[in-house]
Amino acid sequence: MSIKNRIDPEARVPLEGLLEAIPGGFNSIPDINVRRATLDAVLKAGAADVPPNDNVSHEDRQVPGPAGDPDITVRIYRPVNASGTLPGIYFIHGGGMILGDLDGEHLVAQMMCEQVNAVIVSVDYRLAPEHPFPAGPEDCYAGLVWMAANATDLGIDPDRIAIYGGSAGGGLAIAVTLMARDRKGPQLCFQMPIYPMIDDRHATSSSHEISEIGIWDRAGNIEAWQMYLGDASGSDDVSIYAAPARATDLSGLPPAFIDVGELDLFRDEDIEFAARLIRAGVTTEFHINNGAYHAAEIFAPQSALAQRIWALRFAALNRALNP
């Protein structure tokens, strides 16, 4: 059976619509600014019929970036009817290190805030190729430092701070978790890297297998890593904070939840990383979502597949943060 025929039928419909509108997918658009604008338009169109979530408030703030670098923007979400101190979730958007912004995953952050009854702090980090490594992870780490330092003012329990991110956001979540361990803080109680982008070497079976689905295929992944790392991509001189799959010591990290689609290019690097976390003594829950391509739950949010994926994630976050 061909790979496309293995896609969940409900999730296949929006993918086919996307590829009809943009033959070859987003990575077929050579100009990075046009590509970003196209992704933004697609996400806005998908969100147009979603009613406002009156159960969640949000505000944007400028907070200190890394030393010597510009301030960064964070968006803070809070359940409207919540009282007292809540758990906190540090949220990092996806986009292959080259795409995405706060608005692109606004609906997801709102949904998470409501379903987990947590304060969400979503970070807007600098993107490659204009800002290659280490700008992205350093921005994300600075935002986490600010969140932890201001936990009381934000109404967050400092002992219940988790980190979440999907795709590039998942890779950055792991990178920041490693940085927090190695730099002795801030303290994280849980990590949820979703189909994380963590390996610049493109050597796994799934990295070769997923080449024509139309959502984050092999050629686009290679291009994104080159934009992010330049000539160092694929070499021996790559930081673990850029490509966390290269980390040899995974001990001392907080418990993890990882999921990835059966038909996702990142499948095999994520399987191996989850196994290595377990071997390092890190409690890890791992799921492969059958019939799912990369970010299928975002492109097909009404599908039964998406509902199953989100139910598992929210259940894990609630177990970790609202025991």
C-alpha positions in Angstrom: 0.0 0.0 0.0 1.3 3.5 -0.9 2.1 5.9 1.9 -0.7 8.2 0.9 -3.3 5.4 1.0 -2.2 4.8 4.6 -3.3 8.2 5.7 -6.4 8.4 7.9 -9.3 9.0 5.5 -10.6 12.1 7.4 -7.2 13.6 7.7 -6.5 13.0 4.0 -9.3 15.4 2.9 -7.8 18.7 4.1 -4.3 17.5 3.0 -5.6 17.0 -0.6 -7.3 20.4 -0.5 -4.1 22.0 0.6 -2.1 20.4 -2.1 -4.7 21.3 -4.7 -4.3 24.9 -3.6 -0.5 24.8 -3.2 0.9 22.0 -5.4 4.0 20.6 -3.8 3.1 22.0 -0.4 4.5 25.0 1.5 8.1 24.0 0.7 7.5 24.5 -3.0 7.4 28.2 -2.4 11.0 29.4 -2.7 10.7 32.9 -1.1 10.7 32.4 2.7 8.6 35.5 3.3 6.0 34.4 0.7 6.0 31.0 2.3 5.4 32.5 5.8 2.6 34.6 4.5 1.0 31.6 2.7 1.1 29.5 5.9 -0.4 32.4 7.8 -3.2 32.7 5.3 -4.0 29.0 5.4 -4.1 28.9 9.2 -6.2 32.1 9.4 -8.7 30.6 6.9 -8.9 27.4 9.0 -9.6 29.4 12.1 -12.1 31.8 10.5 -15.2 29.7 11.5 -14.0 29.0 15.1 -16.0 31.1 17.6 -14.1 33.2 20.1 -13.2 31.3 23.3 -14.7 33.5 26.0 -13.3 31.1 28.7 -9.7 32.2 28.1 -8.2 35.7 28.3 -4.8 36.6 26.8 -2.3 39.5 26.7 1.0 40.1 25.0 4.0 41.4 26.9 7.6 42.4 26.0 10.1 40.6 28.2 13.9 40.5 28.4 15.6 38.4 25.7 19.0 36.8 26.0 21.8 39.1 27.3 22.7 41.7 24.6 19.8 40.7 22.3 16.4 42.3 21.7 13.4 41.8 24.0 11.0 39.0 23.1 7.2 38.9 23.0 5.2 36.4 25.0 1.5 35.8 25.0 0.0 34.9 28.4 -3.3 32.9 28.5 -5.4 32.4 31.7 -8.7 30.7 32.3 -11.2 33.5 32.9 -12.9 31.8 35.8 -9.8 30.4 37.5 -8.9 31.4 41.0 -5.8 30.8 43.1 -2.4 29.5 41.9 -2.4 27.4 38.7 0.1 25.2 37.0 2.1 26.8 34.1 2.8 25.6 30.6 5.6 27.2 28.6 4.5 26.9 25.0 6.8 27.0 21.9 5.2 27.1 18.5 6.3 25.0 15.5 7.4 25.9 12.0 10.7 24.1 11.2 12.8 26.9 12.8 11.9 29.1 9.8 8.1 29.6 10.0 5.4 30.3 12.5 4.5 32.8 15.2 2.2 33.4 18.2 -0.9 33.7 16.1 -0.4 30.4 14.2 -1.0 28.3 17.3 -3.3 30.7 19.2 -6.2 28.4 19.1 -4.2 25.5 20.3 -2.8 27.5 23.2 -6.4 28.7 24.1 -7.6 25.1 24.0 -4.8 23.9 26.2 -5.3 26.7 28.7 -9.0 25.7 29.1 -8.5 21.9 29.1 -5.7 21.9 31.6 -6.8 24.9 33.7 -3.3 26.3 33.4 -1.6 29.6 32.7 0.1 29.3 29.3 3.1 31.5 28.3 3.7 31.3 24.6 7.0 32.6 23.2 7.7 34.4 19.9 11.3 33.5 19.1 13.5 34.7 16.3 13.5 32.5 13.1 16.1 31.4 10.6 17.5 32.1 8.1 17.6 35.7 9.3 18.4 34.5 12.8 20.2 31.1 12.7 21.1 29.0 15.8 21.5 29.8 18.6 19.0 32.7 18.4 15.8 30.4 18.6 16.7 28.3 21.7 18.3 31.2 23.5 15.2 33.3 23.0 13.1 30.4 24.3 15.3 29.8 27.3 15.1 33.6 28.2 11.4 33.4 28.0 11.3 30.5 30.4 13.6 32.2 32.8 11.3 35.2 32.8 8.2 33.0 33.3 9.8 31.2 36.3 11.1 34.4 37.9 7.6 36.0 37.6 5.6 32.9 38.5 4.0 34.5 41.6 2.9 37.6 39.7 1.5 35.3 36.9 -0.4 33.2 39.4 1.7 30.1 38.6 2.9 27.5 41.0 6.7 27.4 40.4 6.8 23.7 41.3 4.3 22.9 38.5 5.8 24.3 35.3 5.8 22.2 32.2 7.1 22.8 28.7 5.2 22.0 25.4 6.0 22.4 21.8 5.3 20.7 18.4 7.7 20.0 15.5 10.4 22.7 15.7 8.7 23.7 18.9 9.1 20.2 20.2 12.8 20.2 19.3 13.2 23.6 21.0 11.3 22.3 24.1 13.8 19.5 24.4 16.7 21.9 23.8 15.4 24.3 26.5 14.9 21.4 28.9 18.5 20.4 28.4 19.6 24.0 28.9 17.6 24.2 32.1 19.3 21.1 33.4 22.8 22.2 32.4 22.3 25.8 33.6 20.8 24.7 36.9 17.3 26.1 36.2 14.5 27.0 35.9 12.9 23.9 37.3 10.6 22.0 35.0 8.3 19.2 36.2 7.2 17.8 32.8 8.0 18.0 29.1 5.7 17.4 26.2 7.7 17.6 22.9 5.2 16.6 20.1 6.7 15.1 17.0 9.9 16.9 17.8 12.4 18.0 15.1 15.6 16.9 16.7 18.1 15.4 14.2 19.9 17.3 11.4 21.5 14.2 9.9 18.6 12.9 7.9 19.7 9.3 8.2 16.6 7.4 9.6 14.3 5.2 7.5 11.4 7.6 8.0 13.5 10.5 6.9 14.0 8.8 3.6 10.5 7.3 3.4 8.5 10.5 3.8 9.3 12.4 0.7 6.1 13.0 -1.2 3.2 13.5 1.3 3.3 17.3 1.0 3.6 18.2 4.6 7.2 18.5 5.8 8.8 16.1 3.4 12.5 15.2 3.2 13.6 18.0 0.9 11.9 20.6 3.0 13.4 19.3 6.2 16.9 19.3 4.7 16.4 22.9 3.6 15.1 24.0 7.0 18.1 22.5 8.8 20.5 24.2 6.4 18.8 27.6 7.0 19.0 27.0 10.7 22.6 25.7 11.0 24.3 26.8 7.7 27.3 24.8 6.6 27.4 23.0 10.0 24.2 21.1 9.3 24.9 17.4 9.2 28.5 17.8 10.4 30.2 16.7 13.6 30.1 20.3 14.9 26.5 20.7 16.0 25.3 21.6 19.5 22.9 19.4 21.4 20.8 22.5 21.9 20.4 22.8 18.1 19.8 19.1 17.4 18.9 17.3 20.7 19.2 13.9 19.1 22.9 14.4 19.4 22.8 14.6 23.2 24.6 11.6 24.7 23.5 12.3 28.3 19.7 12.4 28.8 19.7 11.8 32.5 18.2 14.2 35.0 15.5 15.4 32.7 11.8 15.7 33.7 9.2 13.1 32.8 8.2 13.2 29.2 5.3 12.6 26.8 6.1 12.3 23.1 3.8 11.4 20.2 4.4 11.3 16.5 2.5 10.2 13.4 3.0 6.9 11.8 3.6 8.8 8.5 5.7 11.6 9.9 9.3 12.1 8.7 10.3 12.6 12.4 8.9 9.2 13.4 12.1 7.2 13.7 14.2 9.9 15.3 11.5 10.4 17.9 11.1 6.7 18.6 14.8 6.4 19.2 14.9 9.5 21.4 12.0 8.2 23.5 13.7 4.9 24.0 16.9 6.7 25.0 15.0 8.8 27.6 13.7 5.6 29.1 17.1 4.0 29.2 18.4 7.1 30.9 15.9 6.6 33.7 13.4 9.4 32.5 9.8 8.4 32.9 8.4 8.6 29.3 5.0 8.0 27.7 5.2 7.5 23.9 2.5 7.2 21.3 2.6 6.5 17.5 -0.6 7.8 15.9 -1.6 5.5 13.1 -2.6 7.2 9.9 -1.2 10.5 11.0 1.1 12.7 8.8 3.0 15.6 10.3 0.6 17.9 12.3 -2.4 16.0 11.0 -4.4 17.1 14.1 -3.8 20.8 13.1 -4.9 20.4 9.5 -7.8 18.1 10.3 -9.0 19.3 13.7 -12.5 17.9 13.5 -11.3 14.4 12.7 -11.7 11.5 15.1 -7.9 11.1 14.8 -7.3 14.6 16.1 -9.8 14.1 19.0 -7.9 11.0 20.1 -4.5 12.7 19.8 -5.6 15.7 21.9 -7.4 13.5 24.5 -4.1 11.7 25.2 -2.1 14.9 25.4 -4.6 16.7 27.8 -4.9 13.6 29.9 -1.1 13.4 30.3 -0.8 17.2 31.1 -3.6 16.9 33.7 -1.9 13.9 35.4 1.4 15.8 35.5 0.1 19.2 36.5 -3.3 18.6 38.3 -2.7 15.5 40.4 
